[in-house]
Amino acid sequence: MVTFLGNGLLERFSSLFVFLFVFVVIWGILEATHILGKGKEGTNALIALFVAILAILSEKATSMIAFASPWFVVVFILIFFIIMGAKFFGGESINFATIIKEPGVYWTLLIIAIVIMIFSFIYSNQPGAEEIKEKASSAIINPQILGLIAVFLIAIFAIVELAGKVEK
């Protein structure tokens, strides 16, 4: 199976990638939310370390995170290019923090994250997950499906632009 991480040397380090990913995400969440209080960086790092160790000890968690993380990276790179394209075409004060607060963007990203997590859960828990993943990816990457999605996106943007904002 070929994934975004490749089929060679990088797969041998997938446990290390999962460990680092879980450690950084948990530590970042604990530091940003200050659940344990301010000035508890060492405690936050220790908790993140233990959770990362537990994640790599579980084979299903490791396979689930190894499957989902490249897809999240692709989504964030796509978002980055969309923001850069908007700035290139004249958007002056485009900021990710302000964009993410808009309901349409928030719900779209949430639905994408849920779909990625569902596929990674199916992939990690099914014995025939390779066949399921191949069939699903071939159905999604089908040119007719991609064309239909493109037409729907163009229609949505056309409706939004033509309707305009209603002033009260």
Residue frames as qw, qx, qy, qz and C-alpha x, y, z in Angstrom:
[[0.000, 0.889, 0.458, 0.000, 0.00, 0.00, 0.00],
 [0.403, 0.249, -0.013, 0.881, 1.31, 3.43, -0.89],
 [0.224, -0.837, -0.451, 0.216, 0.41, 6.26, 1.45],
 [0.131, 0.971, -0.062, 0.193, 1.45, 9.89, 1.77],
 [0.499, -0.742, 0.442, 0.073, 4.35, 8.72, 3.94],
 [0.387, 0.571, -0.691, -0.215, 5.59, 6.41, 1.20],
 [0.967, -0.073, -0.153, -0.191, 6.24, 2.72, 1.27],
 [0.724, 0.354, -0.451, 0.383, 9.89, 2.58, 2.30],
 [0.437, 0.140, -0.541, 0.704, 12.04, 4.09, 4.97],
 [0.255, -0.343, 0.174, -0.887, 9.44, 6.44, 6.49],
 [0.786, -0.316, -0.337, -0.410, 7.10, 3.58, 7.43],
 [0.714, -0.050, -0.575, 0.397, 9.78, 2.16, 9.72],
 [0.188, 0.048, -0.397, 0.897, 9.66, 5.38, 11.71],
 [0.359, -0.521, -0.463, -0.621, 5.86, 5.55, 11.90],
 [0.616, -0.563, -0.508, 0.213, 5.91, 4.76, 15.64],
 [0.419, -0.219, -0.148, 0.869, 8.29, 7.66, 16.19],
 [0.069, -0.283, -0.317, -0.903, 6.07, 9.97, 14.14],
 [0.514, -0.583, -0.552, -0.301, 3.01, 8.89, 16.10],
 [0.594, -0.453, -0.412, 0.522, 4.84, 9.41, 19.40],
 [0.265, -0.083, 0.004, 0.961, 6.01, 12.90, 18.43],
 [0.214, -0.405, -0.467, -0.757, 2.61, 13.83, 17.00],
 [0.563, -0.618, -0.543, -0.085, 0.70, 12.77, 20.11],
 [0.548, -0.364, -0.304, 0.689, 3.26, 14.37, 22.42],
 [0.153, 0.053, 0.124, 0.979, 3.20, 17.72, 20.61],
 [0.325, -0.474, -0.499, -0.648, -0.60, 17.83, 20.25],
 [0.600, -0.599, -0.523, 0.092, -1.32, 16.91, 23.87],
 [0.486, -0.305, -0.210, 0.792, 1.34, 19.27, 25.19],
 [0.042, 0.205, 0.261, 0.943, 0.04, 22.08, 22.98],
 [0.434, -0.578, -0.535, -0.438, -3.54, 21.53, 24.14],
 [0.619, -0.555, -0.438, 0.342, -2.51, 21.48, 27.79],
 [0.388, -0.167, -0.052, 0.905, -0.39, 24.62, 27.39],
 [0.071, -0.314, -0.369, -0.872, -3.09, 26.50, 25.48],
 [0.505, -0.582, -0.502, -0.393, -5.96, 25.65, 27.80],
 [0.003, 0.444, -0.571, 0.690, -4.08, 25.93, 31.13],
 [0.748, -0.357, -0.471, -0.301, -6.15, 23.08, 32.55],
 [0.755, -0.289, -0.434, 0.397, -3.64, 22.48, 35.33],
 [0.291, -0.899, -0.086, 0.315, -2.91, 26.17, 35.85],
 [0.432, 0.860, -0.223, 0.155, -0.29, 28.57, 34.57],
 [0.072, -0.751, 0.632, -0.179, 3.38, 27.81, 35.04],
 [0.800, -0.179, 0.552, -0.151, 2.93, 24.01, 34.89],
 [0.548, 0.620, -0.464, -0.315, 5.00, 23.38, 31.74],
 [0.031, 0.386, -0.918, 0.085, 6.86, 20.43, 33.27],
 [0.490, 0.144, 0.756, -0.410, 3.66, 18.73, 34.44],
 [0.672, 0.568, 0.046, -0.473, 2.06, 19.31, 31.03],
 [0.393, 0.588, -0.680, -0.193, 5.09, 17.81, 29.29],
 [0.173, -0.216, 0.936, -0.218, 5.06, 14.79, 31.61],
 [0.622, 0.332, 0.541, -0.459, 1.37, 14.15, 30.99],
 [0.624, 0.642, -0.228, -0.383, 1.92, 14.51, 27.24],
 [0.142, 0.507, -0.849, -0.047, 4.85, 12.09, 27.45],
 [0.374, -0.005, 0.877, -0.301, 2.76, 9.44, 29.23],
 [0.671, 0.502, 0.304, -0.454, -0.14, 9.81, 26.80],
 [0.482, 0.663, -0.489, -0.298, 2.28, 9.53, 23.85],
 [0.051, -0.338, 0.937, -0.072, 3.81, 6.37, 25.33],
 [0.532, 0.225, 0.718, -0.388, 0.35, 4.88, 25.82],
 [0.629, 0.618, -0.025, -0.471, -0.53, 5.77, 22.22],
 [0.407, 0.565, -0.687, -0.206, 2.45, 3.92, 20.75],
 [0.243, -0.178, 0.925, -0.230, 1.80, 0.90, 22.97],
 [0.626, 0.402, 0.545, -0.387, -1.65, 0.48, 21.43],
 [0.368, 0.003, 0.720, 0.589, -1.39, -0.96, 17.93],
 [0.198, 0.705, 0.654, 0.189, -4.86, 0.25, 16.92],
 [0.105, -0.925, -0.127, 0.342, -4.19, 3.79, 18.15],
 [0.355, -0.487, 0.488, 0.632, -0.87, 3.85, 16.31],
 [0.317, 0.248, 0.753, 0.520, -2.43, 2.69, 13.05],
 [0.083, 0.840, 0.536, -0.013, -5.32, 5.12, 13.44],
 [0.172, -0.874, 0.069, 0.449, -3.05, 8.11, 14.04],
 [0.378, -0.297, 0.622, 0.618, -0.62, 7.02, 11.32],
 [0.291, 0.482, 0.734, 0.380, -3.54, 6.87, 8.86],
 [0.005, 0.899, 0.437, -0.043, -5.20, 10.15, 9.90],
 [0.360, -0.711, 0.065, 0.601, -2.21, 12.46, 10.38],
 [0.327, -0.046, 0.526, 0.784, -1.16, 12.73, 6.70],
 [0.057, 0.651, 0.654, 0.381, -4.73, 13.60, 5.77],
 [0.259, -0.883, -0.277, 0.276, -4.83, 16.38, 8.37],
 [0.406, -0.446, 0.296, 0.740, -1.53, 17.69, 7.02],
 [0.238, 0.296, 0.649, 0.659, -2.99, 17.76, 3.51],
 [0.095, -0.827, -0.544, -0.108, -6.06, 19.65, 4.77],
 [0.344, -0.812, -0.068, 0.467, -3.92, 22.24, 6.59],
 [0.379, -0.193, 0.467, 0.776, -1.65, 22.71, 3.55],
 [0.128, 0.553, 0.666, 0.484, -4.77, 23.21, 1.42],
 [0.217, -0.892, -0.371, 0.142, -6.05, 25.81, 3.90],
 [0.431, -0.570, 0.175, 0.677, -2.66, 27.53, 3.83],
 [0.295, 0.084, 0.581, 0.754, -2.71, 27.75, 0.04],
 [0.007, -0.745, -0.614, -0.261, -6.28, 29.04, 0.05],
 [0.307, -0.862, -0.179, 0.360, -5.34, 31.80, 2.51],
 [0.404, -0.384, 0.373, 0.742, -2.22, 32.67, 0.49],
 [0.229, 0.375, 0.671, 0.597, -4.29, 32.75, -2.70],
 [0.111, -0.866, -0.486, -0.035, -6.82, 35.05, -1.08],
 [0.359, -0.753, 0.051, 0.549, -4.04, 37.37, 0.09],
 [0.409, -0.077, 0.549, 0.725, -2.52, 37.28, -3.39],
 [0.090, 0.526, 0.641, 0.551, -5.81, 38.36, -4.95],
 [0.057, -0.550, -0.054, -0.831, -6.28, 41.34, -2.66],
 [0.662, -0.637, -0.388, -0.077, -7.37, 40.10, 0.73],
 [0.142, 0.729, -0.371, 0.557, -5.68, 42.44, 3.18],
 [0.320, -0.466, 0.613, -0.552, -6.49, 41.31, 6.68],
 [0.883, -0.036, -0.382, -0.269, -6.98, 37.59, 6.18],
 [0.135, -0.497, 0.760, -0.395, -6.08, 35.75, 9.34],
 [0.450, -0.062, -0.885, -0.107, -6.61, 32.08, 10.12],
 [0.078, -0.214, -0.748, 0.623, -7.89, 32.88, 13.62],
 [0.371, 0.300, 0.161, -0.864, -10.62, 35.13, 12.24],
 [0.510, 0.168, -0.623, -0.568, -11.51, 32.82, 9.37],
 [0.305, -0.058, -0.944, 0.112, -11.93, 29.77, 11.61],
 [0.136, 0.238, 0.615, -0.739, -14.52, 31.62, 13.72],
 [0.496, 0.162, -0.256, -0.813, -16.93, 31.94, 10.82],
 [0.746, -0.018, 0.527, -0.406, -19.66, 29.30, 11.12],
 [0.848, 0.474, -0.104, -0.214, -19.38, 27.97, 7.56],
 [0.425, 0.611, -0.643, 0.179, -15.64, 27.44, 7.78],
 [0.341, -0.399, 0.721, -0.452, -15.84, 26.03, 11.30],
 [0.827, 0.089, 0.408, -0.377, -18.49, 23.46, 10.42],
 [0.776, 0.554, -0.283, -0.108, -16.78, 22.52, 7.16],
 [0.236, 0.575, -0.734, 0.274, -13.48, 21.85, 8.92],
 [0.525, -0.243, 0.662, -0.477, -15.28, 19.95, 11.68],
 [0.897, 0.269, 0.151, -0.316, -17.06, 17.73, 9.14],
 [0.625, 0.602, -0.494, 0.054, -13.77, 17.08, 7.31],
 [0.069, -0.500, 0.771, -0.389, -12.09, 16.14, 10.60],
 [0.725, -0.055, 0.514, -0.455, -14.95, 13.81, 11.52],
 [0.876, 0.427, -0.107, -0.198, -14.81, 12.10, 8.10],
 [0.404, 0.605, -0.656, 0.202, -11.04, 11.63, 8.42],
 [0.309, -0.364, 0.749, -0.460, -11.44, 10.18, 11.91],
 [0.856, 0.123, 0.288, -0.412, -14.22, 7.81, 10.76],
 [0.796, 0.508, -0.324, -0.046, -12.09, 6.52, 7.90],
 [0.199, 0.559, -0.732, 0.335, -9.09, 6.10, 10.20],
 [0.583, -0.222, 0.606, -0.493, -11.24, 4.25, 12.74],
 [0.916, 0.285, 0.070, -0.272, -12.53, 1.92, 10.02],
 [0.597, 0.616, -0.504, 0.100, -9.01, 1.43, 8.71],
 [0.007, -0.507, 0.758, -0.411, -7.58, 0.54, 12.12],
 [0.573, -0.127, 0.627, -0.512, -10.38, -1.80, 13.23],
 [0.874, 0.327, 0.061, -0.353, -11.23, -3.84, 10.16],
 [0.711, -0.254, 0.585, 0.296, -9.25, -6.90, 9.07],
 [0.572, 0.420, 0.532, 0.462, -9.96, -6.18, 5.38],
 [0.046, -0.853, -0.156, 0.496, -9.34, -2.46, 5.73],
 [0.270, -0.334, 0.536, 0.726, -6.96, -2.32, 2.77],
 [0.160, 0.367, 0.792, 0.461, -9.72, -3.31, 0.35],
 [0.043, -0.834, -0.522, 0.172, -12.21, -0.91, 1.92],
 [0.212, -0.731, 0.100, 0.641, -9.72, 1.94, 1.70],
 [0.251, -0.114, 0.664, 0.695, -8.82, 1.18, -1.91],
 [0.097, 0.567, 0.762, 0.298, -12.48, 1.06, -2.95],
 [0.122, -0.869, -0.359, 0.317, -13.33, 4.25, -1.05],
 [0.240, -0.608, 0.269, 0.708, -10.36, 6.16, -2.44],
 [0.214, 0.089, 0.731, 0.642, -11.09, 5.01, -6.00],
 [0.032, 0.723, 0.681, 0.110, -14.71, 6.12, -5.60],
 [0.178, -0.858, -0.169, 0.451, -13.74, 9.53, -4.20],
 [0.239, -0.519, 0.441, 0.692, -11.00, 10.17, -6.77],
 [0.465, 0.456, 0.711, 0.267, -13.28, 9.19, -9.65],
 [0.161, 0.031, 0.241, 0.956, -13.31, 12.06, -12.20],
 [0.261, -0.547, -0.590, -0.534, -17.10, 12.08, -12.34],
 [0.512, -0.679, -0.470, 0.237, -17.36, 12.49, -8.55],
 [0.419, -0.336, -0.032, 0.843, -14.71, 15.22, -8.53],
 [0.034, 0.264, 0.440, 0.858, -16.52, 16.99, -11.37],
 [0.380, -0.664, -0.591, -0.256, -19.78, 16.81, -9.46],
 [0.516, -0.597, -0.314, 0.528, -18.12, 18.25, -6.36],
 [0.299, -0.097, 0.179, 0.932, -16.60, 21.06, -8.45],
 [0.141, -0.472, -0.538, -0.684, -20.00, 21.89, -9.99],
 [0.479, -0.703, -0.524, 0.047, -21.59, 21.94, -6.52],
 [0.481, -0.451, -0.148, 0.737, -18.87, 24.24, -5.18],
 [0.138, 0.118, 0.336, 0.924, -19.24, 26.61, -8.13],
 [0.292, -0.594, -0.594, -0.458, -23.02, 26.61, -7.65],
 [0.511, -0.651, -0.444, 0.344, -22.68, 27.33, -3.93],
 [0.365, -0.319, 0.012, 0.874, -20.32, 30.24, -4.52],
 [0.001, -0.297, -0.491, -0.819, -22.53, 31.58, -7.33],
 [0.377, -0.683, -0.595, -0.195, -25.62, 31.46, -5.12],
 [0.495, -0.588, -0.293, 0.569, -23.79, 33.19, -2.28],
 [0.275, -0.160, 0.194, 0.928, -22.47, 35.94, -4.57],
 [0.103, -0.385, -0.570, -0.718, -25.73, 36.45, -6.43],
 [0.415, -0.690, -0.593, -0.020, -27.87, 36.51, -3.32],
 [0.137, 0.587, -0.225, 0.765, -25.64, 39.00, -1.56],
 [0.230, -0.171, -0.726, 0.625, -26.01, 39.93, 2.04],
 [0.227, -0.718, -0.559, -0.347, -29.46, 40.89, 3.23],
 [0.140, 0.190, -0.367, 0.900, -29.50, 44.13, 5.18],
 [0.229, -0.595, -0.758, 0.138, -32.06, 44.58, 7.91]]
